[in-house]
Amino acid sequence: MDFRLTDEEEAFQTAVRRFGDKVLRAHERQIDVEGRIPPEVLGPMAELGLLAMPVPTEYGGMGASATLTELAAEEIGRGDFSMATAVFFLLEAGWGHILSRFGTEETKREVLPPVCQGKAFLGIATTEPTGGSDLAGMRTGSRRDGEAFVLHGEKAFISGVEEAKSLGGGHLTLSKSDRGGFNLLYVPTRSAGVATQRFVNMGRMGISTGGLTYQDVRVPARYLLGSEGKGFEYAMEGFSVARTFVSAACVGAAERALETGIAYIRDRKAFGQPLGKFEGIQFELVDLWTQVEAVKWQCRRAAWLLDTYTLRGDPSHRSEVDRAVAAVKLTAPQVAFESVKRVMMWFGAAGYTKDVGLELGFRGIMSYLVGAEGGLNIMRIILGRELLGREYLPYK
Ligand SMILES: Cc1cc2nc3c(=O)[nH]c(=O)nc-3n(C[C@H](O)[C@H](O)[C@H](O)COP(=O)(O)OP(=O)(O)OC[C@H]3O[C@@H](n4cnc5c(N)ncnc54)[C@H](O)[C@@H]3O)c2cc1C
């Protein structure tokens, strides 16, 4: 067992941290206010190879490991505290990986290079207005008709609907196949019959969330991932990858919150002493730091498991991967949210202002508590299933 980063990983981490410190921090408020990630951010991200990092080089990516991508996600979560850039990053990484693993050659050559250059968006569409946790209950359907699939239905709370319309691109879209099982299809947002709607969120404003409706959309058969009826499996692999990167972004945000808090409680005085001298605050810092440190290594281990098994198409350690990913997605957002909340309180009234900016993280991380990439209780259900057995699932 060796916990050190390799020289290559360390150099990469330093480069992404520099990008986060110089570019992301300088733009995070603008991203929040304008509701978009500007080209001054996406351009350098593409140049650094940060967009859809795990995609193989022949399709424009850097063929990065999950471990390297996890390290980048930590830095991006630390750099843009609003989480918008982290969401953009992890969607491209997670779903770019799935498209490169299961997409047809033609689709990969068409879709992935512009995604890696930041000239197109790639996301995931599973959630529907009737619910996101119970995917088996979805209503959107698809049927084969000659050289196309015909898609009908509606998705809701989908990240990147505006970006996919304005930049180009689309979403890997899960639907029920009329022949049984699920189809995962790449659906360009500009296809005839697709309509979009933007929702007004409370945070991570730089990336849109919205609805997609499909009115008998004809999706070319080459846009089907893998085999007909098997889409659920591919989506679940994508969620394992994306949830690991979400957690990494939460680790980065939590570290930034604590660094901000440490600098403040060293200087700010009350009752003639720096706040950091009061055990009520010092011990809180120590407890939070311990939790963030634990979750960081949980996260890096999840990435290691993905590299060692899942990304190689090896299902032999599926249960171990599922446990590691669900555990970290259950813990990381809670630890990050608690870290931001506590540091806001150390700042007193100033913590409640936009000048200090902790509220950016507060609003952004909340998205992972309410449900983005799977609600906390869904992580608990996965872990309960793994610890007790399938017969203890709360549903059939
Ligand atoms: C900002 C944001 C961006 C998002 N982006 C995307 C996206 O890009 N693509 C996409 O497909 N989806 C996206 N989602 C949707 C997300 O996947 C869903 O929010 C999530 O799956 C939960 O679905 P739901 O919101 O419909 O809640 P529901 O499924 O209605 O659940 C409501 C609550 O009940 C809990 N719950 C559900 N079932 C159980 C149970 N059996 N036992 C105990 N508790 C339970 C849930 O954990 C949740 O807290 C996004 C969500 C947000 C907030």
The ligand as a Gaussian input file, in Angstrom:
#p B3LYP/6-31G(d) Opt

LIG

0 1
 C      -28.970000      20.880000      -9.111000
 C      -29.408000      19.539000      -9.598000
 C      -28.929000      19.059000     -10.803000
 C      -29.349000      17.819000     -11.282000
 N      -28.869000      17.347000     -12.466000
 C      -29.333000      16.182000     -12.977000
 C      -28.903000      15.702000     -14.252000
 O      -28.029000      16.297000     -14.902000
 N      -29.453000      14.576000     -14.740000
 C      -30.406000      13.876000     -14.064000
 O      -30.859000      12.869000     -14.574000
 N      -30.840000      14.295000     -12.834000
 C      -30.328000      15.434000     -12.289000
 N      -30.759000      15.864000     -11.065000
 C      -31.817000      15.162000     -10.401000
 C      -31.336000      14.203000      -9.316000
 O      -30.768000      13.062000      -9.905000
 C      -32.552000      13.896000      -8.464000
 O      -32.822000      15.040000      -7.689000
 C      -32.400000      12.685000      -7.574000
 O      -32.238000      11.516000      -8.307000
 C      -33.604000      12.557000      -6.636000
 O      -34.781000      12.551000      -7.392000
 P      -35.970000      13.570000      -7.038000
 O      -35.390000      14.933000      -6.919000
 O      -37.044000      13.363000      -8.011000
 O      -36.443000      13.137000      -5.600000
 P      -37.354000      11.872000      -5.238000
 O      -36.917000      10.687000      -5.984000
 O      -38.773000      12.292000      -5.348000
 O      -36.962000      11.715000      -3.703000
 C      -37.297000      12.736000      -2.754000
 C      -36.538000      12.470000      -1.463000
 O      -36.911000      11.211000      -0.934000
 C      -35.777000      10.386000      -0.771000
 N      -36.145000       9.011000      -1.100000
 C      -36.544000       8.519000      -2.287000
 N      -36.790000       7.215000      -2.197000
 C      -36.568000       6.859000      -0.904000
 C      -36.651000       5.629000      -0.176000
 N      -36.995000       4.488000      -0.779000
 N      -36.353000       5.652000       1.138000
 C      -35.986000       6.803000       1.765000
 N      -35.891000       7.977000       1.131000
 C      -36.165000       8.011000      -0.187000
 C      -34.714000      10.937000      -1.724000
 O      -33.386000      10.633000      -1.299000
 C      -35.019000      12.428000      -1.666000
 O      -34.381000      12.998000      -0.552000
 C      -30.286000      17.081000     -10.546000
 C      -30.743000      17.552000      -9.304000
 C      -30.307000      18.773000      -8.835000
 C      -30.802000      19.268000      -7.507000

